[in-house]
């Protein structure tokens, strides 16, 4: 909501959230492309403890497909939200144009009847 009146969307705030979510999703997708690299780094951080390496390898083996699927669904959601925002903004512009026509205004300032055609004759 914005402006304290009714409801509405803040397109710039939505875009920022979508870009941040997209970047985070891309980071996760990148991490899932080569899970073995991350297991090696984690094992090194655990001072080479074999049980930790085995547990991480087993986890990634069993969960990588699930995590990839989740990442794809999140990316699809971000794409859908971006599409919804574009449609909302397009609808806002169309409604505003319709309201200008209904109010008898045009971009040139010529008064128009409800049908939307400019009349230059007196008394029209």
C-alpha positions as CSV (number, residue, x, y, z in Angstrom):
1,X,0.0,0.0,0.0
2,X,1.1,3.5,-0.5
3,X,-0.2,7.0,-0.1
4,X,-2.3,6.1,2.9
5,X,-5.5,5.9,0.8
6,X,-7.2,2.7,-0.3
7,X,-4.8,0.1,-1.6
8,X,-2.1,0.1,-4.3
9,X,1.2,-1.2,-5.2
10,X,4.6,0.4,-5.0
11,X,6.2,-0.8,-8.3
12,X,9.7,0.3,-7.4
13,X,9.6,-1.5,-4.1
14,X,8.3,-4.6,-5.7
15,X,11.0,-4.4,-8.4
16,X,13.7,-4.2,-5.7
17,X,12.3,-7.2,-3.9
18,X,12.1,-9.2,-7.1
19,X,15.6,-8.3,-8.1
20,X,16.9,-9.3,-4.6
21,X,15.0,-12.5,-4.7
22,X,16.2,-13.2,-8.2
23,X,19.8,-12.7,-7.2
24,X,19.5,-14.9,-4.1
25,X,17.9,-17.6,-6.3
26,X,20.7,-17.4,-8.8
27,X,23.3,-17.7,-6.0
28,X,21.5,-20.8,-4.7
29,X,21.3,-22.3,-8.2
30,X,25.0,-21.7,-8.7
31,X,25.8,-23.4,-5.4
32,X,23.7,-26.4,-6.5
33,X,25.5,-26.8,-9.8
34,X,28.6,-28.1,-8.2
35,X,27.7,-29.4,-4.7
36,X,30.9,-31.4,-4.4
37,X,33.0,-28.2,-4.3
38,X,30.9,-27.0,-1.3
39,X,31.2,-30.4,0.5
40,X,35.0,-30.2,0.1
41,X,35.0,-26.6,1.5
42,X,32.8,-27.7,4.4
43,X,35.0,-30.7,5.2
44,X,38.1,-28.5,5.2
45,X,36.3,-26.2,7.7
46,X,35.5,-29.2,9.9
47,X,39.2,-30.1,10.1
48,X,38.8,-33.0,7.7
49,X,36.4,-35.0,9.9
50,X,35.4,-38.0,7.9
51,X,31.9,-38.4,9.5
52,X,31.1,-34.8,8.6
53,X,32.2,-35.3,5.0
54,X,30.1,-38.5,4.8
55,X,27.1,-36.8,6.3
56,X,27.3,-33.8,3.9
57,X,27.9,-36.0,0.9
58,X,24.9,-38.1,1.8
59,X,22.7,-35.0,2.4
60,X,23.6,-33.4,-0.9
61,X,23.2,-36.7,-2.7
62,X,19.7,-37.1,-1.3
63,X,18.6,-33.5,-1.3
64,X,20.2,-31.8,-4.3
65,X,17.3,-32.7,-6.7
66,X,14.8,-31.4,-4.2
67,X,16.7,-28.2,-3.6
68,X,17.0,-27.7,-7.4
69,X,13.3,-28.2,-7.8
70,X,12.6,-25.6,-5.0
71,X,15.0,-23.2,-6.7
72,X,13.1,-23.6,-10.0
73,X,9.7,-23.0,-8.3
74,X,11.0,-19.9,-6.5
75,X,12.4,-18.6,-9.9
76,X,9.0,-19.3,-11.5
77,X,7.3,-17.4,-8.7
78,X,9.5,-14.4,-9.2
79,X,8.8,-14.5,-12.9
80,X,5.1,-14.7,-12.2
81,X,5.2,-11.8,-9.8
82,X,7.1,-9.7,-12.4
83,X,4.5,-10.6,-15.0
84,X,1.7,-9.7,-12.6
85,X,3.4,-6.3,-11.9
86,X,3.7,-5.6,-15.6
87,X,0.0,-6.4,-16.1
88,X,-1.0,-4.3,-13.1
89,X,0.9,-1.3,-14.4
90,X,-0.5,-1.7,-17.9
91,X,-4.0,-1.9,-16.5
92,X,-3.3,1.2,-14.4
93,X,-2.3,3.1,-17.6
94,X,-5.3,1.8,-19.5
95,X,-7.7,2.8,-16.8
96,X,-6.2,6.2,-16.4
97,X,-6.5,6.8,-20.2
98,X,-10.1,5.6,-20.1
99,X,-10.8,8.0,-17.2
100,X,-9.3,10.9,-19.1
101,X,-11.5,10.2,-22.1
102,X,-14.5,9.8,-19.9
103,X,-13.8,13.1,-18.2
104,X,-13.5,14.8,-21.6
105,X,-9.8,15.4,-21.5
106,X,-7.2,14.5,-24.0
107,X,-3.4,14.9,-24.0
108,X,-3.8,18.0,-26.2
109,X,-6.4,19.5,-23.8
110,X,-9.2,19.4,-26.3
111,X,-12.5,18.6,-24.7
112,X,-14.1,15.4,-26.0
113,X,-17.5,13.9,-25.5
114,X,-17.8,10.5,-23.8
115,X,-17.3,8.8,-27.2
116,X,-13.8,10.0,-27.2
117,X,-13.9,12.1,-30.4
118,X,-12.9,15.7,-30.3
119,X,-15.5,18.2,-31.3
120,X,-14.6,21.6,-32.7
121,X,-18.1,22.8,-33.4
122,X,-19.8,25.2,-31.1
123,X,-22.3,23.8,-28.7
124,X,-20.9,20.3,-28.9
